[in-house]
Amino acid sequence: MCLKFYGDLPITLWMNMPSHHQDDLICSLDETPGVDLHVVYDSPMAGYRQKLGWQAAPREYRHTFLSGCKPLDAVRTVKASRDRIHIFNGIWAVPAFAAALTANLAQGGAPFFVYSEAPNRGLKRGVLRRGLRDAFGRFVARSARGRVLAVSRIAGGFYRGLGFPDGRIYPFGYFRDARPKSAAELALGSTGQRPVVTGVARGLRVVFVGTLWEAKGIDLLLGAFEPLWRELPGLSLDLIGDGPLLPQLNQYLEDYPEARIRLRGVIPSDRIPRELAAYDLLVLPSRGDGWAWW
């Protein structure tokens, strides 16, 4: 793909809400010489996300929030920026973004991108709604200007099924700048003590990070660990996060006192990388995540 621009590279990034999953990427784009970045958010961060440890405020880059009649505001934003590269977070999940994408298709201009995970296949949708959604997706895929930044192999396959050719689907992801500030920080966890990895028999610290709910496979994780508590006396498991399964987990700890499990609750997202440095193994047993792998 060859894009020709004279002067700055103008990019408008459409995101549903501020998120630490995208914040480092956005800041890197904003700091790149020659990039003229504008981020359009549909709404501020949801309260339930903040309760999970997400940081609420976007960092110092140019951004605006849609207001008033959001679909109309989105269309106006597109019409005022015809020659910019638009990157839309999904196709239909946010109605205002679907309106903006439709306006972009209608007026032509620079190439546009869909930055997306795979849709949640666990959600139940009616036949009519699913049909309209897929028809709109195929309509978008027919535009020669459209590309996909696919956040997983599953997403790539989904958008390929809508009609996007392989040559316009690019492996992508969510990127965190988790580089340690120093060699000492790399070796030390938040406790300030260097983790010692001396084999499972003497100690193996395992950690899970995420929402405590069925989709994350918490029951699968507990089932896998049950036969190990007696076989591996040095094994421990920490669960970082909160969610609807918390009462069941507390009950589990009462029923299985031999389980060396610690419920650590919510930890702010900016502290997670350093926390993980204190463990030997990170386990993510999700039944399905839209951004699982490539």
N, C-alpha and C positions, 0 to 999 in steps of 0.2 A: 504494500500500500504506500503510495507516494502522495503526500499532502503538500501543497505549495501555498505558503503564506508569506507576506512581505511585512516585516516588523514582528510584533509580538504574536505568539501562538495563542489565539483567543479560545478559552475553554469555559463552558458553563456546565457545572456538575450539579445534577438534580438528585438530592438525597432526601429520604423520608424524615429523618431526624438526626441531630448530632449523635455521633457514636465513636467511641475509642477504637472500634474496629477499622474505621476509615480515617481517623484524624491524622495519623502519622503520614499516610499517603497524601492527604490533602495538603498538609504543611510542606511536604517535600515538593509537591507541584508548585505551591505558592512561592517557595524559595528558589525555584529553578529559573535562572536568567532567561528572559524571553517569553515566559509563560504569563499570560494575562488571565488569571483565574477568578471566576465568580461562582460561589456555591449557593444554590437555591434550596432551602429546606421547606418541606411541607409543613412541619410543625416543630415546636420545641420538644426536647426529650420527654418521653412519657414518664409519669411518676413511678410506675412499676419497674422501669429500667433503672431509675435512680436507686430504688430500694435494693437492686441487685448489685450495686456498686459502680454503675456507670457514671462517669463524670458528665455534668449537665451542660456546661457552657462550651461552645466551640472556641478554639484558640484564635489568635490574631490573624485572620485572613478575611478577605472580603466575602461577606455572606449576607443573605437576606432571608426572611421568612415570608411565605405566601400569606396574604391577608384578604379580608373581605370574602368575596366569592372566589374561592381558590382556583377552580378551573379557569375562570375568566382572567384572573391575575396571571396564571401560568401562560395562557395563550398570549396575553399582552407582552409578557417577558420574552417569549419566543419571537414574536413579530418585531420586537425592538432589537433583536440580536440575530438576524438572519444569517450573517456571515460567520458566526461563531461555531465551534465544534460543541455539540450538545451531547452530554453523557447522562443517560437516564437510568436511574436505579429501578430496574424492572420495567414492565410494559403496562400492566393493568392493576397492580396491587394498590397504587395510589391514584385515585380518579383524576386529580389535577395533573399528574404526570402523563396519564393517557391522553388528556386533552392537549397538553403541550406537545406530545409526540405526534398527535394527529395534525396539529398546526404546523409542525416542522415538516411533516411529509407533504402537506399541501403547498407550502411556499417554496420548497426546494432549498438549495444552499449547500453548505459544507456537509461532509459525512457526519453521521451521528452514530452513537454507540448505545447499546443496552448493556448495563453493568448489573449482572444478576446471578443469584443462586438458582437452583432448581426450585420450582413451586413446591409447596408443602403438600405431598400426596395424601397426608392424613386428614386434610380438611375435606368435609363433605360439601359438595356443590351440586346444585340442581342441574338437570340436563340442559335447560335453556341457558343458564349462566355459563356453564362449561362450554357449550357450543359457541356462544357469543365471544367468550374469551379466546378460544382457539382460533376462531375466524379472524379476530382482530390481530392475533399473533401472526397468522399466515399473511395477512395484509401487510403488516410491517416487514415481514421477511422478504416480500417481493421487491422492496425498494433496493436498488443497487447501491444506495448511499449507506445502508444499514450494516453495522457490524455488532458483534457480541463480545463482551468481556466476560467470559464464563467462569464463575467461581466454583468450579469442580467439574469433574468428568461427567457427572450426572447432568449438570446444567448444560454442558456442551451437547450431550445427546438429546436433551429436551428441545433445545433451540434448533438443532439439526432436524428434528422431527417436524418443526414448524415450517421448515423450508430454507433456513439459512444454510448456504453452502459451507463446506469445511474451510474454504479459503477466507471466510469472513467471521470465523469463530476463533477467538484467541484465549488460551489459558490465562487465567488471572487469579486474583485472590484478595484476601484482606491482609494488610501488612502492618505489623507493629514494629517500631524501632525499640527492640529490647536489648540493644547492645549495652553491656555494663560500662559504667563510667570509669572503672579501673579494674586491674587484674584482681585486686582484693575483693571487689564487689562481686566479681564472677564466682569466686570461691566461697563467699559467705552468704548465708541466707539472712532473713530478717531477724533471726535470733542472735546474729553476730557470731555464731559458732560454725566452724567449718564442718560440713557433713562428711562423715567417714563411711566409705563404701568398703565393707570388708566381707561381703558375701551374705547370702540370705540367712544362713544359720545364725549369724551374729547381729543382723539388723538390716532390714530393707524398708525404707520409708517410701510409701506409695501415696500419691495424691490424685484426687479428682477435683476439677474446677468446672462449675456450671450450675444451671438451674436444677434444683432437685425435683424432677418430675419424670414421668414414665418414659417420655421420648428419649431421655438421656441414658436409659438403660441401667438405672441404679439397681434394680432388682437383679439384672444379669451380673452386675459387679459383685453384689453381696453373695449371690449363688456361687460364683467362681471362687470367692474367698473362703467360704464356709469350711471346706475340707483342709484349708491351709493353716488355720489358726493353731491347731495342735501340731501339725507337721513342721511348721516353721515358727518357732517361738519368738524369733526376732522380727517378725513381719508386723507392720502397722499400716493403717490406712487413714488418711485425713480427707474429709469431704469439705470443700470450700464452696459455699453458696447457700441459697435459700430456695424455698419452693413448697408446693403443696404436699410433697412426700415427707416433710420434716416430722410431723407427728408419728408417722409409721416408722421412721428411722429411730426416733426416740424409744418407741415401743420395742423395736428390734434390739436395741442395746440392752434393754431390760431382760428380754427373752434369751439373749446370747451374751452373757457377761464375759465369755472367753474371747469375744471379738474385740480386738484392739483398734477400735474405730473412734476417731475424734471428730465431732461436728464443729467446724471452725466458724461457721456463719459467713456473712458477707464481708469481703475484703475489697476496698476500692480498686478499680481496674488498674490504676497506675502503679499499684504495689504488687500486682500479681507476678510480673517477671522476676522480681527479686525474691518473692516468696518461693517460687518454683526452684530457685537455685539451691534451696535447702533440702530438696528431695532427691531420691534416686530414680524414681520412675513416675511418669505422668500417665494416667489411664483415662481414656475417653471412650466409654462403651456404648455410644449412642446407637439407637436403633436406626436412626436416619437423620442426617443434617444436610441442609441444602448445599453446604460448602465443604463437604467431607474430604475429598481428595482429588488428585489428578492422576 
